[in-house]
Amino acid sequence: MTKATVPPSKHPPAPDPLLPPKSTRDVGGAHFFPRMLSVILTPMLIATLLVVAVLIGISFESGTKFIWKSAVWLSQQQLSGELTGGTLTQGARLKNVVYRDATQQFLVDKIDASWQLTFSPLKFSVSHLHFGTVEAWTKPKPSEPMTLPTDLTLPLALSLENITLDKLVMRQGRNTTELRNLVLHGQSDRIQHKLVVERLDSAFGSVNATLHLQGEAPFAISGGAELQSAYAQEKYQIDAKVSGTLSALNLAINGNGNGNKLCAIANIAATPFAPIPFQRIQLSASHLNPKLFSPGAPFADMNIQADLVPISSLLTTNPADNKVTHNVDLSTLAVSGPLHITNAIPGGIDKDRLPLISAHAELRLDAKNQQLSSLQIKLVNNGTISGAGEYYIGGKEKNVSKFNLEVAGLDLHALHGQLQPTQLRGPVKLTLTPDTQEITLKLADKNFLAKLEAVLDPKKITLRLLQLTTGSALLETSGNIIRVGEMAFSLKGKLRNVDPALWLKIAYPDGTTSNKSDTVSKPASTYINMDINAVGKLTPALALKLKFNVLDSVYANLPMTGNGNINILGKRLLPSDAHLSMAGNNIQLNGSFGASGDRLNINIDAAQLQRPGFGLSGALHLDGQVTGSMQRPTLKASYSAKKLAFGSYQIDSLSGLADIQTDLSAKLSAAANRLQLSIEARGYHSPGIALTKLNANLGGTFDSHALYLESVGNVREKSLALTLAAQGKLIDSATGYGWQGTLSALKNQGVPRIVLETPLLISVAADKVVLGATRLMISDAVIDLKSLKIDHDRIQSAGAINGLKVNTILELIHVFTGNIPSLKTNLILDSSWNLGLSDIASGFFEIKRRSGDLRINAGHGDTALGLSELHLRTDLQGTQVNLNAALVAARIGSANAQVQLGLIHMGNRLTIANNAALSGTIKASVPQLKTVGRLIGPQVGLDGSLTMDLRLAGKLAQPTFSGAVNGDNLALTLYDQGIKLRNGIAHITLEKNIIALQKLEFQGGNGTLSTSGKVQLGNTNPDLTATIVADRLQLFASPDR
């Protein structure tokens, strides 16, 4: 049965008459407040939950890790790294942090920070922030004008303490800058900023600096910096002071060093945000050596003078302080002045000298142009470069530079001794635009011609032509390198009738004539014809296809042949083949390397090494094979040589084997890492060394191998019969590879006699050395080493040396340096130590005389000092060194000293520095000056007695002396001059390096000589204020004087 359905009515149902009517006012009132409350509370609740979530996230380690992982995820692989601990509220610890984008990349191996944010007052405080090694890569960017900031205030106060960085490596293009050991602190109240660099080590030396900056316009700035460094025995220091504002800086720079010879002064009024970055430069430098600032630079003794002054009359200078008064429109400013450079010791580059004699030019700079005019450069052997140049800041040729130079009398042999003499002359033109750099050069003399045409633009480098010709000889190359994308390149070159001796000084052996009756040999003939073609790309991995073909050629009167195809892709050498035969010497290469199954064969058969004329002579033969991949390379080779010589180094015969198998993907201890090396040499000769035999064998695995060495001969005319044996293994530590093992045998039956009585445990790694206990005899001395541990800058050691003959040390100095000490002695010393040096110092080091004496030759035979006591003890306590020394010698007298020296913290270690605090006392007594006279020489006679009692204070580099020196019955005789003074009295006092001559009086004949006054110690030019009175003085003892 179906149910009937009633269709819905189109009209609303009628109200129920039994119910009260609904009030429209009650409908809104019943739900208005709940709805309003819901609207208000819901966002507040969500905000509260978010705040709570953030607080939990930043206050707990788990939350901080979640935030870090979220940041890494949101960075879309630009950021990576591991958060190892900490929170955002107290500080964090991270490692292996990497950030990279299209233009830059940063790698940080570790970050350790502790900080705190306070709200009353609002301040962010960093108690410590340590970075390990930071590596940065950035792509070069076109320089843009700097813009003066409008505000440098901070939103909150800042306190930075103990900010350190171990190492920073910055790479931009091919330029690399490395900084180390940064230590700094700073603070800011939002407006006043202060930064103090306590230490920063660079290639130029160690820097410290202080900077104060106002955060509101005009941004007042003040501060100073100091750079200290040294090269060899030459030290230098540069001090800089800055004042003014960011837009108008005053820089004062002073440099000195090199035994007070180096002196540099610079005053610069800089305007870094103006079209001209300075308003005035005054520079004066003398005895400037470029090698002080870069070890690879040549030696020079340069004087530089420059004085660029304003042309505009609106700019005035205060003569009292050389500071510029900045009341000029910088857009109309122009500065000009001369630049003079001279070099007192010019020379060839091969002699590590700078071939510059002098350079002079006039400079003019304004807001539109920068001009270099009247350029005159003098080079060694009468070479000159003259010309002018201009840089256009505005106008049609905006940002274009043009230089037109003229070269004359250029002698390449004077620049480098291995080049042939020339007298080149001709034009050199440089044109630099924002998009291109173009250089053209054409230099020639009666024998040589050199041409260069090249253009550099943002997309490629085009070498249109590089050509060298002399006579019929031609060397020519051209090509291009793309500077974007994969940096593809293509180069072509050819050599026609080229003899290297036309350009280089090569000593070919004389050729032989066909007629045996000729007594004069003909010069060796050489002409090389070759085609070279190279194509490839530089990124993302090197790809190179190099093809060369030697055409009809002769080298040193013998045929020269060869050709080859070399194919490189990334780290793999693809199947390649090359062979070259030159002057009876052959080299052949065939195969591939870099992948599993690859095999590269190398064969060298050089029976006439003297013929190429490179200073090497003799015969060399090598057969080798390199197989496998970069991860699992294997080398097997055998070699032999006869009558091998290079300069003063010669060897009669040399032979050996090499068999090295490695698996870089496995641990060092893997059995696949094996090595076997052997060397057998006979008749080795070099300056000071002559070995009849040298045998060495190293064999085993990386994890367990043995070394045996045997050598017989003479070193500095001292017999040598040395044997050495060691066993050990390579180790892989966090800081790199190292070696750990045992020195089981060390014996020399020659001079000095050396015997290792007990095996020595050795562990060596980067910045870490550990030696175990051992007993070593050198001649009659016994070295009893208990331990030695060097861990970065921390040192711990204990041991003793008994019966050490000082003469044995002098012999070793002679053996290793070739220098023959003039001192003669039979002195025997004993020594002991037990010390530690890290962030605090502890322990002692002591030396005592056991027996013997020192002998000095003053011109009339050896004279013994008559030593009866010699004692030196150093105690290390915390951050101080206490030194006690005593000396008693019959011919001199006695002396003792107690000195305290402060230790300075340098990074994580203590060291002795020039600013270390110094204190102590020195006392000495010379009862018989007559005996001291024999130590000076036969021309001098002394008599009387002398006592000294001094107090030390100040710094190690600038000590101050106070105390007294007294002498009685003094006498001085200069026999060769006939001068004699007697009955002398000396009463001298010192007070902080000021010597006061209280009484200094001598008798000469029937008269007297007396002196009184003061002398200032420690000055380059001591200030002497003295009165000398001679009363009836008879100075000369001889009647004929």
Secondary structure, 3 states (H helix, E strand, C coil): CCCCCCCCCCCCCCCCCCCCCCCHHHHHHHHHHHHHHHHHHHHHHHHHHHHHHHHHHHHCHHHHHHHHHHHHHHCCCCEEEEEEEEECCCEEEEEEEEEECCCEEEEEEEEEEEEEEEECCEEEEEEEEEEEEEEEEECCCCCCCCCCCCCCCCCCEEEEEEEEEEEEEEEECCEEEEEEEEEEEEEECCCEEEEEEEEEEECCEEEEEEEEEECCCCCEEEEEEEEEEEECCEEEEEEEEEEEECCEEEEEEEEEECCCCEEEEEEEEECCCCCCCEEEEEEEEEEECHHHCCCCCCECCEEEEEEEEECCCCCEEECCCCEEECCCCHHHCEEEEEEEEEECCCCCHHHCECCEEEEEEEEEEECCEEEEEEEEEEEHHHEEEEEEEEEECCCCCCCEEEEEEEEEEECHHHHCCCECCCCEEEEEEEEECCCCEEEEEEEECCCCEEEEEEEECCCEEEEEEEEEEECCEEEEEEEEEECCCCCEEEEEEEEEEECHHHCECCCCCCCCCCCCCCCCCCCCCCEEEEEEEEEEECCCCCEEEEEEEEEEEEECCEEEEEEEEEEEECCEEEEEEEEEEECCEEEEEEEEEECCCCEEEEEEEECCCCCCCCCEEEEEEEEEEEEEECCCEEEEEEEEEEEEEECCEEEEEEEEEEEEECCCCCCCCCCCCEEEEEEEEEEEEECCEEEEEEEEEEEEECCCEEEEEEEEEEECCEEEEEEEEEEEEEEEECCEEEEEEEEEEEEECCCCCEEECCCEEEEEECCEEEECCEEEEECCEEEEEEEEEEECCEEEEEEEEEEEEHHHHHHHHHHHHCCCCCCEECCEEEEEEEEEECCCEEEEEEEEEEECCEEEECCCCEEECCEEEEEEEEEEEECEEEEEEEEEECCCEEEEEEEEEECEEECCEEECCCCCEEEEEEEEEECCHHHHHHHHCCCEEEEEEEEEEEEEEEECCCEEEEEEEEEEEEEEEECCCCEEEEEEEEEEEEECCEEEEEEEEEEECCEEEEEEEEEECCCCCCCEEEEEEEECCCCECCCCC
